[in-house]
Amino acid sequence: MHLPTVRFSRDTTGFSKTLRARVEEHFQSAGKSRFADHRMVVKSAVMLLLYFVPLVFITAGWTGGGWGFWLAAFVMGLGLAGIGLNIMHDANHGAYSKHKWVNEVMGRMLDVVGGNAALWKIQHNVLHHTFTNIEGLDEDIDTPGILRFTPDRPLKGIHRFQHIYAWLFYAIMSLFWITTKDWISAARYHKTGMLERSGSNLKKTLGYLIWTKSLHFGYILALPMWLSGLPWWQILLGWVVMHMVAGLILASIFQPAHVMEEHLFETAEKGSVMPDDPLVHQLKTTANFGTRSRLLTWLSGGLNHQVEHHLFPNICHVHFRDLAPIVKKTAEEFGLPYHSQTSFYEALRLHTRMLKQLGQPQMATN
């Protein structure tokens, strides 16, 4: 089993060349690096503290079993999402530092919190970023049958309610990820040959998953159950609450960026040549939201500037706010879409509406 070979068209309009040149000029004229600065270091420390300090309090039994425990679990959820959005995401794109070893260490923060950076790079960097919203290639829209994120998927009767129950699946997203998805992904990428092309193999990957996940579940569940003095079921339930908080935050940031009415959804067969060049394709399949909110930009790791991120994934997110006017101006000059008008609330509302429409017969092509 191999992925179909899909190619994108060349830049015939000059948009991509012009945009890249303008962004490069921005950094040169400002005398700035495209990598992280002190703002990123401070943010990284905050997110790691949000995750690990409450864990220490729970493990030591200092929270007790009352509201302090549940508050700690909630804060850990914020920290878990923050590590994903702000630290490992940039690092695994090679955007955190000019030093490869720094990106490697910070990227492995995903392994520390239960995931796997190597598998994530295949799923996110290779498949999602290259083939955004292309059916059969972008795993972010390759959902289980109970969810339908693209009009190119078969319509089922239950989909008429997906705008309601999808949020329940979003809430368990990270929980499913660290317990099940990584194992499924390892097997799938082995079958497609992508695991080997990434420089690994199935035996090596499974061995690494076993020991990293054993360490993770050891410190996140076994130690608190042993040392906190709290009942095992409360520790387990608190862990679930943490993941539900993180899952809802992550889904609320990532899902509205690509599953909206205004976005392009495409299919591709082996040997297909897509009609657009890579950067134009990203403009047509991606949207920003809530970009006026500095707080949202800070908390979301700049991923409310999803357009800038998809155009320049190797640039640290602390620069996206400065790049946005350049991208918008260039897109407008070339008559291309630049989706960046909605607030965060409006983006969630429109995403929910899109889910509802995808559950109706008029949005079915199969």
Residue pairs with C-beta under 8 A, 6 or more apart in sequence:
1 191
1 192
2 192
2 193
3 137
3 192
3 194
4 136
4 137
4 268
4 269
4 270
4 271
4 272
5 270
5 271
6 131
6 134
6 137
6 268
6 270
6 271
6 272
6 273
6 274
7 272
7 273
7 274
8 273
8 274
8 276
8 277
8 278
8 281
9 273
9 274
9 275
9 276
9 277
10 277
11 17
11 277
11 279
11 280
12 277
13 280
13 334
14 334
15 277
15 279
15 280
15 330
15 331
15 334
15 336
16 277
16 278
16 279
16 280
18 330
18 333
18 334
19 279
19 311
19 326
19 327
19 330
22 326
22 330
23 312
23 315
23 323
23 326
26 322
26 323
26 326
27 33
27 34
27 319
30 322
32 319
33 98
34 95
34 312
34 314
34 315
34 316
34 319
35 95
35 96
35 97
35 98
35 316
36 90
36 95
36 96
36 97
36 316
36 318
37 316
37 318
39 318
40 86
40 90
40 96
40 316
40 318
43 86
43 298
44 86
44 87
44 106
46 82
47 79
47 82
47 83
47 86
47 87
48 79
48 83
48 87
48 109
49 79
50 75
50 76
50 78
50 79
50 82
51 76
51 79
51 80
51 82
51 83
51 113
52 79
54 63
54 71
54 72
54 73
54 75
54 76
54 79
55 72
55 76
55 219
55 220
55 224
57 63
57 68
57 72
58 69
58 72
58 73
58 224
58 228
58 230
58 235
58 238
59 223
59 224
59 227
59 228
60 227
60 228
61 227
61 228
61 229
61 230
62 68
63 69
63 71
63 72
65 230
65 231
65 234
69 230
69 234
69 238
70 238
70 241
72 238
73 238
73 239
73 241
73 242
73 245
74 241
74 242
74 245
76 242
76 245
77 241
77 242
77 243
77 244
77 245
77 246
77 249
78 245
78 246
78 249
80 113
80 174
80 242
80 243
80 245
80 246
81 245
81 246
81 249
81 250
82 299
82 301
83 109
83 110
83 113
84 110
84 113
84 174
84 246
84 250
85 249
85 250
85 253
85 299
85 300
85 301
85 303
86 301
86 317
87 96
87 106
87 109
87 301
88 106
88 107
88 108
88 109
88 110
88 115
88 117
88 120
89 301
89 303
89 317
90 96
90 106
90 301
90 316
90 317
91 97
91 102
91 103
91 104
91 105
91 106
91 107
91 109
92 103
92 107
92 110
92 117
92 120
92 121
92 124
92 125
93 125
93 313
93 314
94 100
94 103
94 314
95 103
95 313
95 314
95 315
95 316
95 317
96 102
96 103
96 106
96 107
96 316
97 103
97 106
107 117
108 117
110 116
110 117
110 120
111 117
111 212
111 216
112 216
113 178
113 216
114 174
114 177
114 178
114 213
114 216
114 217
114 220
115 177
115 178
115 182
116 182
116 185
116 186
116 205
116 208
116 209
116 212
118 198
118 200
118 205
118 208
119 182
119 185
119 186
119 189
119 205
121 198
122 185
122 189
122 194
122 195
122 198
123 139
123 185
125 313
126 194
127 137
127 138
127 139
128 138
128 139
128 140
129 310
129 313
130 137
130 278
131 137
131 138
131 268
132 138
132 140
132 258
132 281
132 282
132 285
132 286
132 310
133 141
133 150
133 258
133 263
133 264
133 265
133 266
133 285
134 266
134 267
134 268
134 274
135 141
135 142
135 150
135 152
135 153
135 265
135 266
135 267
135 268
136 142
136 267
136 268
137 268
140 149
140 254
140 258
141 149
141 150
141 258
141 259
141 265
143 149
143 153
145 154
145 156
146 156
146 158
146 162
146 165
146 169
147 159
147 162
147 166
147 169
148 154
148 155
148 156
148 159
148 162
148 358
148 359
149 259
149 355
149 358
150 259
150 265
150 358
151 265
151 358
151 363
151 364
151 365
152 265
152 267
152 365
152 366
153 366
154 364
154 366
155 359
155 361
155 363
155 364
155 366
159 358
159 359
160 356
160 359
160 360
161 359
162 355
162 356
162 358
162 359
163 352
163 353
163 355
163 356
163 359
166 355
167 248
167 251
170 247
170 248
170 250
170 251
170 252
170 255
171 244
171 247
171 248
171 251
172 243
172 244
172 247
173 247
173 250
173 251
174 243
174 246
174 247
174 250
175 240
175 243
175 244
175 247
178 213
178 216
182 209
182 213
183 206
183 209
186 195
186 202
186 205
186 206
186 209
187 202
189 195
189 198
190 196
190 201
190 202
190 205
195 201
195 202
195 205
220 239
221 235
221 236
221 239
224 230
224 235
225 232
225 235
228 235
252 344
252 348
253 300
253 303
253 304
254 303
255 351
256 287
256 289
256 347
256 348
256 350
256 351
257 286
257 287
257 288
257 289
257 303
257 306
258 285
258 286
258 287
258 306
259 351
259 354
259 355
260 287
260 339
260 347
260 350
260 351
260 354
261 350
261 353
261 354
261 357
262 287
262 337
262 339
263 284
263 285
263 286
263 287
263 339
264 281
264 284
264 285
265 285
266 274
268 274
274 281
276 284
279 311
280 336
282 307
282 310
282 311
283 307
283 311
283 331
283 336
283 337
283 338
283 339
284 336
284 337
285 310
286 306
286 307
286 310
286 339
287 306
287 307
287 339
287 340
287 342
287 347
288 304
288 305
288 306
288 307
288 308
288 324
288 339
288 340
289 304
289 306
289 340
289 342
289 343
289 344
289 346
289 347
290 296
290 297
290 304
290 342
290 343
290 344
290 347
291 297
291 304
291 305
291 321
291 324
291 340
292 343
293 304
293 343
293 344
296 304
296 344
297 304
297 305
297 320
297 321
301 317
302 308
302 309
302 317
302 318
302 320
302 321
303 309
303 317
304 344
305 317
305 320
305 321
305 323
305 324
307 324
307 327
307 338
307 339
307 340
308 315
308 320
308 323
308 324
308 327
309 317
309 320
311 327
312 323
315 323
324 340
327 338
328 338
328 340
331 337
331 338
332 338
342 350
357 363
